[in-house]
Amino acid sequence: MAPTATRPVRATVDVPGSKSLTNRALILAALADGPSTITGALRSRDTDLMIAALRVLGATVDVDGDVVRVAPGPLTGGTVDCGLAGTVMRFVPPLAALGSGTTYFDGDPHARTRPQRTVLDALRALGARVTGDALPFEVAGDGAVRGGRVQLDASGSSQFVSGLLLSAARFTEGVVIEHVGPPVPSMPHIDMTVAMLRESGVRVDTPADTGEETTWRVHPGPVAAVDRTVEPDLSNATPFLAAAAVTGGAVTVPRWPATTTQPGDEFRAVLGAMGAAVTADEHGVTAHGPDRLLGIDVDLHDIGELTPTVAAMAAVASTPSRLRGIAHLRGHETDRLAALAAELTALGGTVVETDDGLAITPAELTGGPWRAYADHRMATAGAVVGLVVPGVRVDDIDSTAKTLPGFAGLWARMLGDDAVASTSTSHAEGKS
């Protein structure tokens, strides 16, 4: 049973490192010209799958809590388990193509339905030998990849671009990526990739540099070893800040970076538009919930991963909301638009799935089952709704281990004694 808050939530919640930064840092470390140390690395299912993949391909990876040391080795081949991690299934194949053996990729059942062909077709066009168009597939490495110019449609995921960019400097000719199609979603994630490549000494030209609106160029050359400290995961922080918004409380997330490439930083603007006050000081970022939470009309195209949290807030707001620009969420861990519409409607909400998003009209919600669909962000969205709707039962809170292990414990500590039900007790029953 998801705990229901008996009063405004007031707490400080220290969230672990960013998955996006951690997995990019791991790929770059495996390609580098020497050993690297990643401090503050997230330890979760997604990052552990990435670590396992790098070991399969020949890197030496030593883990001590949130400190990960990577010593690159000659790239080989083997069997990679992608789980449900988009960063593994899309970032690792270009790396495997540089190896000297065949790498077999597979993952969870739903991962086999996630869009993958864009990356695999691009690799084929750049000279790699790839068998298959979706999980499971094989990449046969010859020790080098020609590279060159490739056209692709990355409107389904920015990871299609980032996955190629990360390994491109090690391709013989480098890579020029030209996106052809509707706008690329989650552009801040590509900006993150470019920034980290430049930190590693890689020369990257962005659309602003090339003069071509949707073209990225990575020049061939070495990848420098860089010791990195990973920022807190701002996307994983959003359910905790949302707890303040929906209960009229105040929640602080420490160590919020002053500047960042993480898309989760944009959640502060969303909170403000919905009536919350957001402050930043030496203690971190604090969300102060309003007396009356407002609906929002917002384009989430660049921050689609925040949609489940925003939808949960919109469902308990006082005015209607329209979430736009997120058709690509139909290809995420689950079809998040259909899942959110189904679960909120089952609780009595009024939700209409549109071509590119959701229209949510507040209604009196009642408790009941909330399916997580093995999707970590669906699980946390159910927990947010449960704060103000008694009787919400999330069926798979353990799915949060994908990017935030220990979520149930963090949620319980945030609430303290100010909850009707104990998250830790429910967690022992397999629910939250």
C-alpha positions in Angstrom: 0.0 0.0 0.0 1.4 3.4 -1.0 1.7 5.6 2.1 -0.7 8.5 2.4 0.6 11.7 4.0 -1.3 12.9 7.0 0.2 16.4 6.9 2.4 18.5 4.5 5.6 16.6 3.8 8.7 18.4 5.2 12.0 16.6 4.6 15.5 16.7 3.2 16.2 13.8 0.7 19.7 13.1 -0.6 19.4 11.3 -3.9 22.2 9.2 -5.4 24.1 9.9 -8.6 22.7 10.4 -12.1 22.2 7.3 -14.2 22.7 9.3 -17.5 26.0 10.7 -16.4 27.2 7.4 -14.8 26.6 5.3 -17.9 28.1 7.9 -20.3 31.1 8.1 -18.0 31.5 4.3 -18.0 31.4 4.1 -21.9 34.0 6.9 -22.2 36.2 5.2 -19.6 36.2 2.0 -21.5 37.3 3.8 -24.6 39.9 6.0 -22.9 43.7 5.9 -23.3 44.2 5.1 -19.6 42.4 4.3 -16.3 39.6 6.5 -15.0 37.8 6.9 -11.6 34.1 7.7 -11.4 33.1 9.0 -7.9 29.5 9.3 -6.9 28.5 6.8 -9.5 24.9 5.5 -9.3 24.6 1.9 -8.4 21.4 0.6 -9.8 20.2 -2.2 -12.2 20.9 -0.1 -15.3 24.4 1.0 -14.2 25.3 -2.5 -13.0 24.2 -3.9 -16.4 26.5 -1.3 -18.0 29.4 -2.4 -15.8 28.8 -6.0 -16.6 28.7 -5.2 -20.3 32.1 -3.4 -20.2 33.6 -6.4 -18.4 32.3 -8.7 -21.0 33.9 -6.6 -23.7 37.3 -6.6 -22.0 37.5 -3.6 -19.6 38.6 -4.1 -15.9 36.0 -2.5 -13.7 36.5 -2.4 -9.9 33.6 -1.2 -7.8 33.8 0.1 -4.2 30.4 1.5 -3.2 29.8 4.6 -5.4 33.5 4.7 -6.6 34.1 2.9 -9.9 37.5 2.5 -11.4 37.8 1.5 -15.0 40.9 0.3 -16.8 40.3 -0.2 -20.5 41.5 -3.3 -22.2 41.6 -4.8 -25.7 37.9 -5.0 -26.8 36.7 -8.5 -27.4 33.2 -9.9 -27.4 30.7 -12.0 -25.4 27.1 -12.0 -24.3 25.6 -8.7 -23.0 22.4 -8.6 -20.9 20.7 -5.3 -21.6 17.9 -5.8 -19.1 15.5 -3.0 -19.8 18.2 -0.4 -20.0 18.1 1.8 -23.2 21.5 3.1 -22.5 23.0 -0.4 -22.6 21.1 -1.6 -25.7 21.9 1.7 -27.6 25.3 2.8 -26.2 27.2 -0.6 -26.1 26.7 -1.9 -29.7 28.9 0.8 -31.2 31.6 0.0 -28.6 31.2 -3.7 -29.4 31.7 -3.0 -33.1 35.2 -1.9 -32.2 36.0 -5.2 -30.6 37.7 -8.3 -32.1 34.9 -10.8 -31.5 31.2 -11.3 -31.8 28.9 -9.8 -29.1 25.4 -11.2 -28.6 22.8 -8.8 -27.1 19.5 -9.7 -25.4 17.4 -8.3 -22.6 14.1 -8.4 -20.7 11.1 -9.5 -22.7 9.8 -5.9 -23.1 13.2 -4.7 -24.2 12.7 -6.8 -27.3 9.9 -4.5 -28.3 11.8 -1.2 -27.8 13.0 0.6 -30.9 16.5 -0.4 -31.8 16.8 -0.6 -35.5 17.8 3.0 -36.0 21.2 2.4 -34.2 21.8 -1.0 -35.8 21.1 0.3 -39.4 23.4 3.3 -38.7 26.1 0.9 -37.6 25.7 -1.1 -40.7 26.0 2.0 -42.8 29.2 3.0 -41.0 30.8 -0.4 -41.8 29.9 -2.6 -38.8 28.6 -6.2 -39.2 25.3 -6.5 -37.4 22.8 -9.3 -37.6 19.2 -8.5 -36.5 17.1 -5.4 -36.2 16.0 -5.6 -32.5 16.9 -7.6 -29.4 18.3 -10.2 -29.6 21.0 -9.2 -32.2 24.7 -9.7 -32.8 27.5 -7.4 -33.5 30.6 -9.0 -35.1 33.7 -6.8 -34.4 36.7 -6.7 -36.7 38.8 -4.5 -34.4 37.8 -1.3 -36.3 34.9 0.5 -37.8 35.2 2.7 -40.9 32.8 5.4 -39.8 31.9 8.3 -42.1 28.5 10.1 -42.7 25.2 8.5 -41.8 21.6 9.6 -42.0 19.1 8.5 -39.4 15.7 9.3 -37.9 16.3 9.9 -34.1 12.7 11.2 -33.4 12.1 8.0 -31.4 15.0 8.6 -28.9 17.9 10.9 -28.4 19.9 7.8 -27.3 20.2 6.9 -31.0 22.4 9.9 -31.5 24.2 9.7 -28.2 25.0 6.0 -28.6 26.9 6.8 -31.9 28.5 10.0 -30.6 30.1 8.3 -27.6 32.2 5.8 -29.6 32.6 7.8 -32.8 36.1 9.2 -32.1 37.5 5.7 -32.2 36.0 5.0 -35.6 38.6 5.3 -38.4 37.0 8.3 -40.1 35.0 9.6 -37.1 31.3 10.0 -37.7 29.0 12.6 -39.1 25.4 12.1 -38.0 22.6 13.8 -39.9 19.1 13.5 -38.3 16.3 13.4 -40.9 12.8 13.4 -39.5 10.7 15.1 -36.8 12.5 16.9 -34.0 14.8 14.8 -31.8 13.3 14.4 -28.2 15.3 15.0 -25.0 17.9 17.2 -26.7 19.5 18.0 -23.3 20.7 14.4 -23.2 22.6 15.0 -26.4 24.0 18.2 -25.0 25.2 16.1 -22.0 26.9 13.6 -24.3 28.7 16.4 -26.2 29.9 18.1 -23.0 31.3 14.9 -21.7 33.0 14.1 -25.0 34.7 17.5 -24.9 35.8 16.9 -21.3 37.5 13.8 -22.7 39.4 15.8 -25.3 37.2 14.7 -28.2 36.5 17.2 -30.9 32.8 17.5 -31.5 30.9 19.8 -33.8 27.3 20.4 -33.0 24.6 21.9 -35.3 25.6 25.3 -34.0 29.2 24.6 -35.2 28.4 22.8 -38.5 25.7 25.3 -39.7 23.6 22.3 -40.4 20.5 22.3 -38.2 20.5 18.6 -37.3 24.0 17.4 -37.9 26.7 16.4 -35.4 30.4 15.6 -36.3 32.8 13.7 -34.1 36.4 13.9 -35.4 38.6 10.8 -35.1 41.2 10.7 -32.3 42.0 9.5 -28.8 39.6 9.6 -25.8 41.4 11.0 -22.8 41.1 9.3 -19.4 39.1 11.6 -17.1 38.3 11.3 -13.4 34.7 12.4 -12.9 32.4 13.1 -9.9 28.8 12.4 -10.8 26.0 14.8 -9.9 22.8 13.7 -8.0 20.2 12.3 -10.4 17.8 15.3 -10.8 15.2 13.2 -12.6 15.1 10.8 -9.7 14.7 13.8 -7.4 11.5 14.9 -9.0 9.1 12.5 -7.1 10.4 13.8 -3.8 10.0 17.5 -4.9 6.5 16.5 -6.2 5.7 15.2 -2.7 6.0 18.8 -1.4 3.9 20.1 -4.3 1.0 17.8 -3.8 0.9 17.9 0.0 1.7 21.7 0.5 4.9 20.8 2.2 8.6 21.6 1.7 11.2 19.1 0.4 14.9 19.9 0.0 17.3 18.0 -2.3 20.9 18.8 -1.3 23.9 19.1 -3.7 21.8 20.3 -6.6 24.3 21.6 -9.2 24.4 25.3 -10.0 24.8 24.5 -13.7 24.0 21.1 -15.3 23.2 19.4 -18.5 20.7 17.1 -16.8 17.1 17.6 -18.1 15.7 17.0 -14.6 16.8 20.6 -13.8 13.8 21.8 -15.8 11.4 20.3 -13.3 11.9 23.5 -11.2 10.1 25.5 -13.9 7.3 22.9 -14.1 6.8 23.2 -10.3 6.7 27.0 -10.5 4.1 26.9 -13.3 1.9 24.7 -11.1 2.0 27.2 -8.3 4.9 25.8 -6.2 7.7 28.1 -5.0 11.2 26.8 -5.7 14.3 28.2 -3.9 18.0 27.4 -4.3 20.7 28.1 -1.7 23.7 26.5 0.0 21.4 23.7 1.3 20.2 22.7 -2.1 17.0 23.1 -4.0 13.7 23.3 -2.0 10.2 22.9 -3.4 7.5 24.6 -1.3 4.0 23.3 -2.1 1.1 25.7 -2.8 -2.2 25.8 -1.0 -3.8 25.1 -4.4 -1.9 23.1 -7.0 -2.6 24.3 -10.5 -2.8 22.4 -13.8 -0.3 23.1 -16.5 -0.2 23.3 -20.3 3.4 22.3 -21.1 5.5 20.9 -23.9 7.6 18.1 -22.3 9.4 17.1 -25.6 12.9 17.8 -24.2 12.1 16.4 -20.7 9.8 13.5 -21.5 11.2 11.3 -18.7 9.6 13.7 -16.2 6.1 13.0 -17.7 4.9 10.3 -15.1 5.7 12.7 -12.2 4.0 15.6 -13.9 1.0 13.5 -14.8 0.7 12.4 -11.2 0.7 16.0 -10.0 -1.7 17.0 -12.7 -4.2 14.3 -11.7 -4.5 15.8 -8.2 -4.3 19.5 -9.3 -7.2 21.9 -9.1 -7.4 22.7 -12.9 -7.0 20.8 -16.1 -3.6 20.0 -17.7 -2.3 19.3 -21.2 1.0 17.5 -21.5 2.3 17.8 -25.1 5.3 16.8 -27.3 5.7 13.3 -25.8 4.6 10.8 -28.5 8.0 9.2 -28.2 7.1 7.9 -24.7 5.2 5.1 -26.4 8.6 3.5 -27.1 10.0 3.7 -23.5 10.2 1.0 -20.9 6.4 0.7 -21.5 4.0 2.8 -23.5 4.0 5.4 -20.8 1.1 7.4 -22.3 -1.2 4.4 -22.4 -0.1 3.3 -19.0 -0.6 6.6 -17.3 -4.0 7.0 -19.0 -5.1 3.5 -17.9 -3.9 3.8 -14.3 -5.2 7.3 -13.6 -8.6 6.4 -15.3 -8.8 3.2 -13.1 -8.6 5.4 -10.0 -11.4 7.6 -11.3 -9.4 10.2 -13.2 -10.4 11.8 -16.5 -7.5 11.3 -18.9 -7.5 11.4 -22.7 -4.6 10.1 -24.7 -3.8 12.6 -27.5 -1.6 12.2 -30.6 1.4 13.7 -28.7 0.5 13.5 -25.1 -2.2 13.5 -22.4 -5.1 15.7 -21.5 -5.9 15.4 -17.7 -8.9 16.8 -16.0 -8.9 16.6 -12.2 -11.5 14.3 -10.7 -12.1 12.7 -7.3 -9.7 9.8 -7.2 -10.2 6.7 -5.2 -7.7 4.0 -4.1 -7.1 0.8 -6.0 -4.4 -1.1 -7.8 -1.7 0.8 -9.7 0.3 -1.2 -12.2 3.9 -0.2 -12.7 4.5 -2.2 -15.9 8.0 -3.0 -14.7 8.7 0.7 -15.3 10.5 2.6 -12.6 8.9 6.0 -13.4 5.4 4.5 -13.4 6.1 3.1 -9.9 7.2 6.4 -8.5 4.2 8.2 -10.1 1.9 5.8 -8.3 3.7 6.6 -5.0 3.1 10.4 -5.6 -0.6 9.8 -6.3 -0.8 7.7 -3.2 0.4 10.5 -1.0 -3.0 12.2 -1.3 -5.3 9.3 -2.4 -5.6 6.7 0.3 -5.6 3.0 -0.8 -3.3 3.2 -3.9 -1.5 -0.2 -4.3 1.6 -0.1 -6.5 2.2 -3.7 -7.7 5.9 -3.5 -8.3 7.8 -0.9 -6.3 11.0 -3.0 -6.8 11.0 -1.8 -10.4 12.5 1.4 -9.1 15.8 -0.4 -8.6 16.4 0.2 -12.3 17.6 3.7 -11.5 17.0 4.3 -7.8 17.6 1.3 -5.5 16.2 1.8 -2.1 13.4 4.1 -3.3 10.9 2.7 -0.8 13.3 3.3 2.1 13.9 6.9 0.9 10.2 7.5 0.6 9.5 6.1 4.1 12.3 8.3 5.6 10.9 11.3 3.8 7.5 10.8 5.4 8.7 9.7 8.8 5.7 9.3 11.1 3.5 11.5 8.9 1.9 8.7 6.9 -1.1 6.4 7.2 0.8 3.3 6.0 4.4 2.2 6.4 6.3 1.9 3.1 8.8 -0.5 4.7 6.0 -2.8 5.9 4.4 -2.8 2.5 7.7 -3.3 0.8 8.1 -6.5 2.7 4.9 -7.6 1.2 6.2 -6.8 -2.3 4.1 -3.6 -2.6 4.3 0.1 -1.9 
